[in-house]
Amino acid sequence: MMEKYISNIQTPKISIAPMVDKSHRHFRYFCRLMNKGALLYTEMVTAQAIINGDLDRILYFREEEGPVALQIAASSSEDAYKAVKLAESYNYSEINLNCGCPSDRVSGNLMGAALMADKNLVYEILSAMKEATNKPVTIKHRIGIDGTDVIEGKNNKIIMEGYEDLLEFLDTVSKARPDRYTVHARSAILKGLSPKDNREIPPLDYDMVYRLKKDFEYLNIEINGGFKTLESISDALTKVDGVMIGRASYEDCYLLANLNRINDKNAKIISRGEIIKSYIPYVKEELEKGSNVHSLAAPLQSLFQGQKGSRKFKQLLSSSNVKKETLVEILNETLIVMPQDIL
């Protein structure tokens, strides 16, 4: 029986997904210039990395990036508890458990999507996380998995498909009282597909997620998977509490500016030129600190997506052209040479 826990946290209408090699702090700062209300996520960080690593290097973020959620991957409640405790001194808005990543590196260690095969372990990990912090604890998971030839153990559910299997998983997990369920509306196939393929090949089933919210209105449900337009996001928000955006945030990043209209139809939309002008001082400061120039340039790549001059702009920002000495120069030049009607 699903635990009837009514969390008092507010689910943001928009969040930007945790993405490996994308959701670093420079990306988050850039996103925040365009959208003030979205919840931003870190990249997935393993509990072991937090326990054994350089905390400032792994967990530090600037106040201007907030609100930011920390996403962790863990395979034991002990590790999850320790990691969340260590992260307490950093000002994250909430802590999220990854039960959706299909990569071999993660699933081979019974983390990410593979963790869904052991619902009792997920319950234990979430419970430990809740014990370690007073901040909201959330979960990101798939609608199902196929762990054939990857997941072992007689008590594990190797194949999870269909609404009833999802409910069986959530019946147990809900007893840990997670504050939000972010549901990627695809199954994860753990053998034979790369993480990229797992974001594209398994079919989307939005209706299963919408049904979940309809059947359990008291749950905070956020949907993830394939949302790339203002129209599709607006439609989804009539059926669930929030929408998580992944690839669109770096394939067509200016969408984030337009999404301010989700919360306020009369919101002033920051221009591309204003975004660049606001980003330049940050770039200068971070370069002086020794930050990687390519990581600073990467979030800008799709700023002019679909506009005249987009291809030229991407070429200027390519790894072969961008140097520590040239990035600011390129951005200043962009403000001069790009057509004023798109700046």
C-alpha positions as CSV (number, residue, x, y, z in Angstrom):
1,M,0.0,0.0,0.0
2,M,1.5,3.4,-1.0
3,E,2.5,5.5,1.9
4,K,0.3,8.5,2.1
5,Y,3.0,11.0,3.0
6,I,2.2,14.6,2.0
7,S,5.4,16.5,1.7
8,N,5.3,20.2,2.4
9,I,8.0,21.1,-0.1
10,Q,7.2,23.2,-3.2
11,T,7.9,21.4,-6.4
12,P,9.4,23.9,-8.9
13,K,7.6,23.9,-12.2
14,I,11.0,23.6,-14.0
15,S,14.2,21.9,-13.1
16,I,17.4,21.3,-15.1
17,A,18.5,17.7,-14.9
18,P,21.7,16.3,-13.4
19,M,23.9,15.5,-16.4
20,V,27.4,14.0,-16.3
21,D,30.0,16.3,-17.8
22,K,27.3,19.0,-18.3
23,S,25.9,20.1,-15.0
24,H,29.0,21.5,-13.5
25,R,29.0,24.8,-11.7
26,H,29.8,27.0,-14.7
27,F,26.9,25.5,-16.6
28,R,24.6,26.1,-13.6
29,Y,25.8,29.8,-13.2
30,F,25.1,30.3,-17.0
31,C,21.6,28.7,-16.6
32,R,20.8,30.9,-13.7
33,L,21.5,34.0,-15.7
34,M,18.6,33.0,-18.0
35,N,16.2,31.5,-15.5
36,K,15.8,32.6,-11.9
37,G,13.2,30.0,-10.7
38,A,14.4,26.7,-12.0
39,L,15.9,24.1,-9.6
40,L,19.4,23.3,-10.8
41,Y,21.2,20.0,-10.1
42,T,24.8,19.0,-9.7
43,E,26.2,16.2,-11.8
44,M,25.6,12.8,-10.2
45,V,28.2,12.3,-7.5
46,T,28.9,8.9,-5.9
47,A,28.7,8.7,-2.2
48,Q,32.2,7.1,-2.1
49,A,33.5,10.2,-4.0
50,I,32.2,12.4,-1.3
51,I,33.4,10.3,1.5
52,N,36.9,9.9,0.1
53,G,37.3,13.1,-2.0
54,D,38.1,16.8,-1.7
55,L,34.8,18.2,-0.5
56,D,35.3,21.7,-1.7
57,R,36.3,20.5,-5.2
58,I,33.3,18.2,-5.4
59,L,30.6,20.1,-3.5
60,Y,31.4,23.9,-3.7
61,F,29.0,26.1,-5.5
62,R,28.4,29.9,-5.6
63,E,25.4,31.3,-3.8
64,E,24.2,32.9,-7.1
65,E,23.6,29.4,-8.6
66,G,20.9,28.5,-6.0
67,P,18.6,26.8,-5.6
68,V,20.8,23.7,-6.3
69,A,20.0,20.1,-5.6
70,L,22.8,17.6,-4.9
71,Q,22.3,14.3,-6.6
72,I,24.1,11.3,-5.2
73,A,24.5,7.7,-6.3
74,A,24.9,5.0,-3.6
75,S,24.8,1.3,-3.1
76,S,24.5,1.1,0.6
77,S,22.6,3.0,3.3
78,E,25.8,3.5,5.3
79,D,27.6,5.3,2.4
80,A,24.5,7.4,1.7
81,Y,24.3,8.5,5.3
82,K,27.9,9.5,5.5
83,A,27.8,11.3,2.2
84,V,24.7,13.3,3.1
85,K,26.2,14.2,6.5
86,L,29.4,15.5,4.8
87,A,27.3,17.6,2.4
88,E,25.4,19.2,5.2
89,S,27.8,22.2,5.5
90,Y,27.1,23.1,1.9
91,N,24.0,25.0,1.2
92,Y,22.1,22.6,-1.1
93,S,18.4,23.0,-1.2
94,E,17.7,19.3,-1.4
95,I,19.4,15.9,-1.8
96,N,18.4,13.5,-4.6
97,L,19.1,9.8,-5.0
98,N,19.9,8.6,-8.5
99,C,17.9,5.5,-9.5
100,G,17.9,6.3,-13.2
101,C,21.5,6.3,-14.6
102,P,22.0,3.3,-16.9
103,S,25.8,3.5,-17.4
104,D,27.8,0.3,-17.0
105,R,30.1,2.0,-14.5
106,V,27.2,2.8,-12.3
107,S,24.9,-0.2,-12.8
108,G,27.8,-2.6,-12.4
109,N,28.1,-1.3,-8.8
110,L,24.4,-1.6,-8.2
111,M,23.8,2.1,-8.4
112,G,21.7,4.2,-10.6
113,A,18.9,2.5,-12.5
114,A,20.2,-1.0,-11.4
115,L,19.2,0.0,-7.9
116,M,15.6,-0.2,-8.9
117,A,15.9,-4.0,-8.9
118,D,16.2,-4.0,-5.1
119,K,13.3,-1.9,-3.8
120,N,14.2,-2.7,-0.2
121,L,17.7,-1.4,-0.6
122,V,16.3,1.8,-2.2
123,Y,14.0,2.2,0.9
124,E,17.0,1.7,3.2
125,I,19.1,4.3,1.4
126,L,16.4,6.9,1.3
127,S,15.7,6.3,4.9
128,A,19.3,6.8,5.8
129,M,19.4,10.0,3.7
130,K,16.3,11.3,5.5
131,E,18.0,10.5,8.9
132,A,21.1,12.4,7.9
133,T,19.5,15.7,6.9
134,N,16.5,17.9,7.5
135,K,16.6,19.0,3.9
136,P,14.2,17.5,1.4
137,V,15.2,14.1,0.1
138,T,14.0,13.2,-3.4
139,I,14.4,10.3,-5.8
140,K,14.9,10.2,-9.6
141,H,14.0,6.9,-11.2
142,R,12.8,5.3,-14.4
143,I,9.4,3.8,-15.2
144,G,11.1,0.4,-15.5
145,I,14.3,-1.5,-16.1
146,D,15.7,-4.5,-18.0
147,G,18.7,-5.8,-16.1
148,T,19.1,-9.1,-18.0
149,D,22.7,-10.4,-17.7
150,V,23.6,-7.4,-15.5
151,I,21.7,-7.8,-12.3
152,E,22.1,-10.9,-10.2
153,G,20.5,-12.2,-7.0
154,K,17.4,-14.2,-6.4
155,N,15.7,-11.4,-4.5
156,N,16.2,-8.8,-7.2
157,K,13.6,-7.9,-9.8
158,I,15.7,-8.2,-13.0
159,I,12.9,-7.0,-15.4
160,M,10.5,-4.3,-14.3
161,E,7.9,-3.3,-16.8
162,G,4.4,-1.9,-16.8
163,Y,2.4,0.2,-14.3
164,E,1.9,-2.6,-11.8
165,D,5.7,-3.2,-11.5
166,L,6.2,0.5,-11.0
167,L,3.6,0.6,-8.3
168,E,5.2,-2.4,-6.6
169,F,8.5,-0.5,-6.5
170,L,6.9,2.6,-5.2
171,D,4.8,0.9,-2.6
172,T,8.1,0.0,-0.8
173,V,10.1,3.1,-1.6
174,S,7.2,5.4,-0.5
175,K,7.6,4.1,3.1
176,A,10.9,6.1,3.3
177,R,8.8,9.2,2.6
178,P,10.7,10.9,-0.2
179,D,9.6,14.4,-0.8
180,R,9.5,14.2,-4.6
181,Y,9.5,11.6,-7.3
182,T,11.2,12.6,-10.5
183,V,10.2,10.0,-13.1
184,H,12.1,9.6,-16.3
185,A,9.3,8.3,-18.6
186,R,11.5,5.6,-20.2
187,S,12.7,2.2,-19.1
188,A,16.4,1.7,-18.7
189,I,18.0,-1.2,-20.6
190,L,21.2,-2.0,-18.7
191,K,22.9,-4.2,-21.3
192,G,23.6,-3.4,-24.9
193,L,22.7,0.3,-24.9
194,S,24.9,3.2,-24.0
195,P,23.6,6.0,-21.7
196,K,23.0,8.1,-24.8
197,D,21.0,5.3,-26.4
198,N,19.0,4.9,-23.2
199,R,17.9,8.5,-23.5
200,E,16.6,7.9,-27.0
201,I,15.8,4.3,-27.9
202,P,13.4,3.1,-25.1
203,P,10.0,4.6,-25.9
204,L,8.6,7.4,-23.9
205,D,5.5,6.7,-21.9
206,Y,4.3,9.9,-20.5
207,D,0.8,8.5,-19.8
208,M,2.3,6.1,-17.2
209,V,3.7,9.1,-15.3
210,Y,0.5,11.1,-15.7
211,R,-1.5,8.1,-14.4
212,L,0.7,7.9,-11.4
213,K,-0.1,11.5,-10.5
214,K,-3.8,11.0,-11.2
215,D,-3.9,7.9,-9.0
216,F,-1.8,9.4,-6.1
217,E,-2.5,13.1,-6.2
218,Y,-0.8,13.6,-2.9
219,L,2.6,12.7,-4.3
220,N,4.9,15.3,-5.7
221,I,5.5,14.0,-9.2
222,E,8.0,15.6,-11.7
223,I,8.3,14.2,-15.2
224,N,11.5,13.9,-17.2
225,G,12.3,12.8,-20.8
226,G,12.3,14.5,-24.2
227,F,10.8,17.9,-23.3
228,K,12.2,20.5,-25.7
229,T,9.5,23.1,-26.3
230,L,7.6,25.6,-24.3
231,E,4.3,24.1,-25.5
232,S,5.1,20.5,-24.5
233,I,6.3,21.6,-21.1
234,S,3.2,23.8,-20.5
235,D,1.0,20.9,-21.5
236,A,2.8,18.5,-19.1
237,L,2.4,21.0,-16.2
238,T,-1.4,20.5,-16.5
239,K,-0.9,16.9,-15.4
240,V,2.1,16.8,-13.1
241,D,3.7,19.1,-10.6
242,G,7.0,19.8,-12.4
243,V,9.0,19.1,-15.6
244,M,12.7,18.3,-15.6
245,I,14.6,19.4,-18.7
246,G,17.7,17.6,-19.8
247,R,19.3,17.8,-23.3
248,A,17.3,20.9,-24.3
249,S,19.2,22.9,-21.7
250,Y,22.4,22.5,-23.7
251,E,21.1,21.9,-27.2
252,D,18.9,25.0,-27.2
253,C,19.8,26.8,-24.0
254,Y,17.9,30.0,-24.7
255,L,14.7,28.0,-24.1
256,L,15.5,28.5,-20.4
257,A,15.0,32.2,-20.8
258,N,11.6,31.7,-22.4
259,L,10.6,29.4,-19.7
260,N,10.4,32.3,-17.3
261,R,7.0,32.8,-18.9
262,I,5.8,29.5,-17.3
263,N,5.7,31.3,-13.9
264,D,4.8,34.8,-15.1
265,K,3.3,35.4,-18.5
266,N,4.5,39.0,-18.4
267,A,8.0,38.1,-17.3
268,K,10.8,40.1,-19.0
269,I,12.9,37.8,-21.0
270,I,16.7,38.5,-20.8
271,S,18.2,39.0,-24.3
272,R,21.1,36.9,-25.6
273,G,23.3,40.0,-25.5
274,E,22.5,40.7,-21.9
275,I,23.3,37.1,-21.1
276,I,26.8,37.4,-22.7
277,K,27.4,40.7,-21.0
278,S,26.5,39.2,-17.6
279,Y,28.6,36.1,-18.2
280,I,31.8,38.0,-19.2
281,P,32.7,39.2,-15.6
282,Y,32.2,35.7,-14.3
283,V,34.4,34.2,-17.0
284,K,37.2,36.8,-16.2
285,E,37.0,35.9,-12.5
286,E,37.0,32.2,-13.0
287,L,39.9,32.3,-15.5
288,E,41.9,34.2,-12.9
289,K,41.2,31.4,-10.5
290,G,42.4,28.8,-13.0
291,S,39.1,27.4,-14.1
292,N,39.1,25.4,-17.3
293,V,38.4,27.6,-20.3
294,H,36.6,24.9,-22.2
295,S,34.2,24.3,-19.3
296,L,33.5,28.0,-19.3
297,A,32.8,28.1,-23.0
298,A,30.7,25.0,-23.3
299,P,27.4,26.3,-21.8
300,L,27.4,29.1,-24.5
301,Q,27.5,26.7,-27.5
302,S,23.7,26.7,-28.3
303,L,22.9,30.3,-27.3
304,F,22.1,31.2,-30.9
305,Q,20.5,27.9,-31.9
306,G,18.3,28.3,-34.9
307,Q,19.5,31.9,-35.4
308,K,21.6,33.4,-38.2
309,G,25.2,33.2,-37.2
310,S,24.8,30.2,-34.9
311,R,27.2,28.0,-36.8
312,K,29.9,30.7,-36.8
313,F,29.5,31.3,-33.1
314,K,29.9,27.6,-32.3
315,Q,33.0,27.5,-34.5
316,L,34.5,30.4,-32.5
317,L,33.8,28.5,-29.3
318,S,35.2,25.2,-30.5
319,S,38.0,23.6,-28.5
320,S,40.5,24.4,-31.2
321,N,39.7,28.1,-31.1
322,V,39.1,28.9,-27.5
323,K,42.1,29.7,-25.4
324,K,42.4,31.2,-22.0
325,E,43.5,34.4,-23.6
326,T,40.8,34.6,-26.3
327,L,37.4,33.6,-24.7
328,V,36.6,37.1,-23.3
329,E,37.7,38.6,-26.6
330,I,35.4,36.2,-28.6
331,L,32.5,37.1,-26.4
332,N,33.1,40.9,-26.7
333,E,33.4,40.4,-30.5
334,T,30.1,38.5,-30.6
335,L,28.4,41.5,-29.1
336,I,29.6,43.6,-32.1
337,V,29.3,41.3,-35.1
338,M,26.1,39.3,-34.4
339,P,22.9,40.9,-35.8
340,Q,21.4,43.2,-33.2
341,D,17.9,41.8,-33.6
342,I,19.0,38.5,-32.1
343,L,21.2,39.9,-29.4
